[in-house]
Amino acid sequence: MFAVGAQDKLVGDTAFCDYPEAAKKIAHVGGPMTPSGEVIVAMRPDIVIMADQTITSSEVDQLSRKFHAPIYVTAAASYAGTEKNIAALGALVGRPAQTKATLDAMAHARRLVQKAVAGKPKPKAFLVIWDKPLMTASGASFMGDLVRLAGGTNVAEKTPTPYPLYSPESLVRDNPDILLTGADGTVTMHKTPAGLARLQLRAIRAGRCFGVPADWTNRPGPRLRWGLLEVAKALHPEAFGK
């Protein structure tokens, strides 16, 4: 909402909404998975926006009645899907100029990365969401799409579940060239997750475990463009120089 210039229309957000800094000052309705119906009703919103990961299709009508407001559900399984969400929200709140600027920035980042990695070998990468138990992001997720766009091969690409559990045995079999984990700040060499340290992986032996900013890669919003750039730098550092 901030990215499409509609922050003045926000009467509430969740406790996880921490960017930009001004988002922290807006009244919270609870967590994304556990919003307070009483708080939302008291705010008297014209519409409630929820991500598809926090609500099922069968719950929409029920929660709409509970909140006394229609519910708009966003869904993003890819970088392009995130762009579509932004475009739809921008149209919903009537802020075309700022919406276009945000979408132009996302498109620019995508073109920049695709040009930089074009024709280069595609290293095998594994995204570590959790290490105990081991969880990753497949090609059916927007996080997995970042690896694809950044010129890598996601070893869990064909797994149908967006965020599947992955056995250590399968990871050893797939033997990725690079491990990508969450981190604060920009891309850095990152400590191997404790749950994977004992595994004989090519990425660990070569010291190619990279931390990429978690908030830029696990939230399907405008900052995904920064996440795409950082993933590309981890996969193809030679394409971006210092």
C-alpha positions in Angstrom: 0.0 0.0 0.0 2.9 2.3 0.7 4.5 1.4 -2.6 1.3 2.5 -4.5 1.0 5.7 -2.5 -2.1 4.6 -0.6 -0.8 4.6 2.9 -3.3 7.3 3.8 -6.0 4.8 3.2 -4.7 2.3 5.8 -6.6 2.1 9.0 -4.8 -1.0 10.2 -2.1 -3.6 9.4 -0.5 -6.6 11.0 2.3 -6.9 13.6 4.5 -8.2 10.8 4.1 -5.0 8.7 7.4 -3.3 9.6 8.4 -1.6 6.3 8.7 1.2 5.7 9.2 2.6 9.2 5.8 4.4 9.1 4.0 1.0 8.8 5.0 0.2 12.4 3.0 3.2 13.6 -0.3 2.0 12.1 -2.6 0.2 14.5 -2.1 -3.5 14.3 -4.9 -6.1 14.1 -2.7 -9.1 15.2 -0.7 -11.5 13.1 -1.3 -12.3 9.5 -2.7 -15.8 10.4 -4.5 -14.6 13.6 -6.1 -11.2 13.0 -8.5 -10.0 15.6 -12.0 -9.8 14.3 -13.1 -7.4 17.0 -10.3 -5.0 16.2 -11.0 -5.1 12.5 -14.7 -4.5 13.0 -14.0 -1.5 15.3 -11.9 0.0 12.5 -14.8 -0.1 10.1 -12.7 -0.7 7.0 -14.3 -0.5 3.5 -12.3 -3.6 2.5 -9.9 -6.1 4.1 -6.9 -7.2 2.1 -5.5 -10.7 2.9 -2.8 -12.9 1.3 -3.9 -16.3 0.0 -1.5 -18.0 2.4 -3.5 -16.7 5.3 -7.0 -17.6 4.2 -8.7 -20.4 2.2 -11.3 -19.9 -0.4 -13.9 -21.5 1.8 -13.2 -18.9 4.6 -13.7 -15.8 2.5 -17.4 -15.4 2.9 -17.3 -16.4 6.6 -14.6 -13.9 7.5 -16.2 -11.2 5.3 -19.3 -11.5 7.5 -17.2 -11.5 10.6 -15.3 -8.4 9.6 -18.4 -6.6 8.2 -16.4 -5.8 5.1 -15.6 -7.5 1.7 -12.2 -9.3 1.5 -9.8 -8.9 -1.3 -7.4 -11.9 -1.6 -4.0 -11.4 -3.1 -2.0 -14.4 -4.6 1.5 -14.4 -5.8 3.3 -17.6 -6.9 5.9 -15.8 -9.0 7.6 -12.5 -9.6 5.1 -11.7 -12.4 2.3 -12.6 -10.0 3.6 -10.1 -7.5 3.6 -7.4 -10.2 0.0 -8.3 -11.0 -0.9 -7.9 -7.3 0.7 -4.5 -7.2 -1.1 -3.4 -10.4 -4.5 -4.7 -9.0 -4.0 -3.0 -5.6 -3.0 0.3 -7.3 -6.2 0.2 -9.4 -8.2 -0.7 -6.4 -7.1 2.4 -4.5 -6.9 4.7 -7.5 -3.2 5.6 -7.4 -2.0 5.0 -11.0 1.1 7.2 -11.1 2.8 5.7 -8.0 1.7 2.2 -9.1 3.3 2.7 -12.5 6.6 3.9 -10.9 6.7 0.9 -8.6 6.0 -1.5 -11.5 8.6 0.2 -13.7 11.2 -0.3 -11.0 10.3 -4.0 -10.7 10.4 -4.5 -14.5 13.8 -2.7 -14.6 15.3 -5.0 -12.0 14.1 -8.1 -13.9 15.5 -6.8 -17.2 18.8 -5.9 -15.5 19.2 -9.4 -14.0 18.1 -11.3 -17.1 20.6 -9.3 -19.3 23.4 -9.9 -16.8 22.9 -13.7 -16.5 21.9 -14.4 -20.1 23.9 -17.3 -21.6 25.7 -18.2 -18.3 25.7 -21.7 -16.8 22.9 -22.3 -14.4 24.4 -23.4 -11.0 22.3 -25.7 -8.9 20.9 -23.9 -5.9 18.9 -24.9 -2.8 16.8 -22.4 -0.8 16.9 -23.1 2.9 13.7 -21.8 4.5 14.2 -23.9 7.7 16.9 -26.4 8.5 15.2 -28.3 11.4 13.2 -29.8 9.8 14.6 -29.0 6.4 12.2 -26.9 4.3 12.7 -25.3 0.9 10.9 -23.3 -1.8 10.0 -25.1 -5.1 9.4 -23.7 -8.5 5.7 -23.3 -7.6 6.6 -20.4 -5.3 7.6 -16.8 -5.8 10.9 -17.6 -3.9 11.7 -20.4 -6.3 10.9 -18.1 -9.2 13.7 -15.8 -8.0 16.2 -18.5 -8.5 14.9 -19.2 -12.0 14.9 -15.5 -13.0 18.4 -15.1 -11.5 19.9 -17.7 -13.7 20.0 -20.7 -11.4 18.6 -24.2 -11.3 16.5 -24.8 -8.2 17.0 -28.4 -7.2 13.5 -28.5 -5.9 12.1 -26.9 -9.0 9.6 -29.7 -9.9 8.3 -30.3 -6.4 4.5 -29.5 -6.7 4.2 -28.1 -3.1 5.4 -24.5 -3.0 7.2 -24.9 0.4 7.9 -28.6 0.9 9.8 -30.4 3.5 13.0 -31.9 2.0 14.9 -34.8 3.3 18.7 -34.5 4.0 19.1 -37.6 1.9 17.4 -35.9 -1.1 19.6 -32.9 -0.6 22.8 -35.0 -0.6 21.5 -36.7 -3.8 20.9 -33.4 -5.5 24.2 -31.9 -4.2 23.6 -28.2 -5.0 26.4 -25.9 -6.0 25.0 -23.1 -3.8 23.0 -22.8 -0.6 20.8 -19.7 -0.2 19.7 -18.8 3.4 18.0 -15.8 5.0 20.1 -13.0 6.4 20.0 -9.3 7.4 21.4 -6.7 5.1 22.9 -7.4 1.6 24.2 -10.7 0.3 27.1 -12.1 2.4 29.0 -15.3 3.0 26.8 -16.9 5.6 27.4 -19.6 8.2 26.2 -23.0 7.1 22.8 -23.8 8.8 23.5 -26.1 11.8 21.1 -28.8 10.5 23.2 -29.1 7.2 26.7 -28.8 8.5 27.2 -32.6 8.7 26.1 -33.2 5.1 28.7 -33.8 2.4 27.5 -31.1 0.0 29.4 -29.5 -2.8 28.2 -26.0 -1.7 29.5 -26.5 1.8 32.9 -27.8 0.7 33.3 -24.9 -1.7 32.1 -22.4 1.0 29.2 -21.3 -1.2 26.6 -20.7 1.4 25.1 -17.2 0.9 22.8 -15.2 3.1 20.3 -13.1 1.2 18.0 -10.5 2.9 15.0 -12.5 4.1 12.6 -9.6 4.0 13.5 -9.0 0.3 13.0 -12.6 -0.7 10.2 -14.1 1.4 7.6 -11.2 1.1 5.9 -10.9 -2.2 5.9 -7.1 -2.6 8.0 -4.4 -4.2 11.2 -5.3 -2.3 11.2 -8.6 -4.2 13.1 -6.7 -6.9 16.0 -6.2 -4.5 15.8 -9.8 -3.5 16.1 -10.8 -7.2 19.2 -8.7 -7.6 20.8 -10.2 -4.4 20.0 -13.8 -5.5 21.5 -13.1 -8.9 24.7 -11.7 -7.3 25.0 -14.9 -5.2 24.5 -17.1 -8.2 26.6 -15.1 -10.6 28.9 -12.7 -8.7 31.1 -12.3 -11.8 28.2 -10.8 -13.7 27.9 -7.9 -11.3 31.5 -7.1 -10.3 32.1 -5.6 -6.9 
